Amino acid sequence: MTIYFNISLIYFFSGEFSEALHWSNTIRQHPQTELRQDIQDLIRVLLPVIHYELGNTDTLESLLRSAQRHLNRHDNSRGFELCVVSHLHRINNTADDGKKEVHFESLRKELHNYQTASAGSHLLGLTELLLWVENKIRRVSIEEVFRRAIEAS
């Protein structure tokens, strides 16, 4: 399952969202869902992000509701996952690009707060989602944001 997740992220950061969707769905449909619950939870958040990028707004609403229910049922879910789902729901229901940018700025601030609060521990997916939010705010390709992040580290 971990290799599928890494493949999905490679495609995600390459901007090849259809391929990222394929590999994310492979994880979601994996028969051993009790393994790597952290990956399972993150995929519930990553799938709506991918559908947002693909412009699948009808599918997006359903996935956001499903992710919210899933994360609320699991005590081990991390707050940043619910934060992303909540903001993405607002972003999807906003037609005004200026208001979308405000929501992305707010999401970035909240994700940075989670990153600061988790100092010393790695929260799977937090950095990846922060890079995606940066991509939306800076309006450059996600590949470019990822490349800059690698160069800066």
C-alpha positions in Angstrom: 0.0 0.0 0.0 2.9 2.4 0.8 4.3 2.0 -2.7 0.9 2.9 -4.2 0.8 5.9 -2.0 4.2 7.1 -3.2 3.3 6.5 -6.8 0.1 8.6 -6.3 2.2 11.4 -4.8 4.7 11.3 -7.7 1.9 11.8 -10.2 0.2 14.4 -7.9 3.4 16.5 -7.8 3.9 16.1 -11.5 0.5 17.6 -12.1 -0.7 14.3 -13.6 -3.9 14.2 -11.6 -5.7 11.5 -13.6 -2.8 9.1 -12.8 -2.8 10.2 -9.2 -6.5 9.5 -9.1 -5.9 6.0 -10.5 -3.3 5.1 -7.8 -5.3 6.8 -5.0 -8.4 4.7 -6.0 -6.2 1.6 -5.9 -5.4 2.4 -2.3 -9.0 3.1 -1.4 -10.1 -0.2 -2.8 -7.3 -2.2 -1.2 -8.7 -5.3 0.6 -6.5 -4.8 3.7 -7.9 -1.5 4.8 -6.8 -2.0 8.4 -3.2 -1.7 7.3 -1.7 1.8 7.3 -4.7 3.6 8.6 -2.8 6.8 8.2 -2.5 6.3 4.5 -6.2 5.3 4.3 -7.2 8.5 6.1 -5.0 10.7 4.0 -6.3 9.2 0.8 -9.8 10.2 1.9 -8.5 13.8 1.9 -6.3 13.5 -1.2 -9.1 12.2 -3.4 -11.2 15.3 -3.1 -8.1 17.5 -3.8 -7.4 15.5 -6.9 -11.0 15.8 -8.1 -10.9 19.5 -7.4 -7.8 19.7 -9.7 -9.6 17.7 -12.3 -12.7 20.0 -12.1 -15.0 17.2 -11.0 -17.2 19.3 -8.8 -20.1 16.9 -8.7 -17.9 14.1 -7.5 -16.1 16.4 -5.1 -19.1 17.2 -2.9 -19.8 13.5 -2.4 -16.2 12.8 -1.6 -16.0 15.6 0.9 -19.0 14.4 2.8 -17.6 10.8 2.7 -14.2 12.0 4.0 -15.9 14.1 6.7 -17.9 11.0 7.9 -14.8 8.7 7.7 -12.5 11.1 9.6 -15.1 11.8 12.3 -15.5 8.0 12.9 -11.8 7.5 13.4 -10.3 8.7 16.7 -6.8 8.5 15.2 -7.5 11.1 12.4 -5.4 14.2 12.7 -7.1 17.6 12.9 -5.4 18.9 9.8 -7.3 16.4 7.6 -10.6 17.6 8.8 -9.4 21.2 8.3 -8.6 20.5 4.7 -11.9 18.9 4.1 -13.8 21.8 5.7 -11.9 24.4 3.7 -12.1 22.5 0.4 -15.9 22.4 0.9 -16.0 26.2 1.3 -13.7 26.7 -1.7 -15.8 24.4 -3.9 -18.9 26.3 -3.0 -17.4 29.7 -3.7 -17.6 31.1 -7.3 -15.6 34.3 -6.6 -11.8 33.7 -7.2 -10.9 36.4 -4.7 -12.9 34.6 -2.0 -11.3 31.3 -3.0 -7.9 32.9 -2.5 -9.0 34.1 1.0 -10.0 30.5 1.9 -6.7 29.1 0.6 -4.8 31.7 2.7 -6.8 30.7 5.7 -6.1 27.0 5.0 -2.4 27.7 4.7 -2.4 29.5 8.0 -4.2 26.7 9.8 -1.9 24.0 8.2 1.1 26.0 9.3 -0.3 26.0 12.8 -0.6 22.2 12.7 2.9 22.0 11.4 4.2 24.2 14.3 2.2 22.3 16.9 3.6 18.9 15.7 7.2 20.0 15.8 9.4 17.0 16.1 6.8 14.5 14.8 5.9 13.9 11.1 2.3 14.1 10.2 1.9 12.1 7.0 0.5 14.3 4.2 0.7 17.7 6.0 3.7 18.9 4.1 2.2 17.6 0.8 -1.0 19.4 1.4 0.8 22.6 2.4 2.7 22.5 -0.9 -0.6 22.0 -2.8 -2.1 25.1 -1.0 1.0 27.1 -1.9 0.5 26.1 -5.5 -3.0 27.5 -5.4 -2.0 30.8 -3.7 1.1 31.4 -5.8 -0.6 30.3 -9.0 2.4 28.3 -10.2 2.5 24.7 -11.1 2.5 22.2 -8.2 5.7 20.7 -9.7 7.4 24.1 -9.4 6.3 24.6 -5.8 7.6 21.1 -5.0 10.9 21.8 -6.8 11.4 25.0 -4.8 10.6 23.3 -1.6 13.3 20.6 -2.3 15.8 23.3 -3.2 15.1 25.2 0.0 15.6 22.2 2.2 
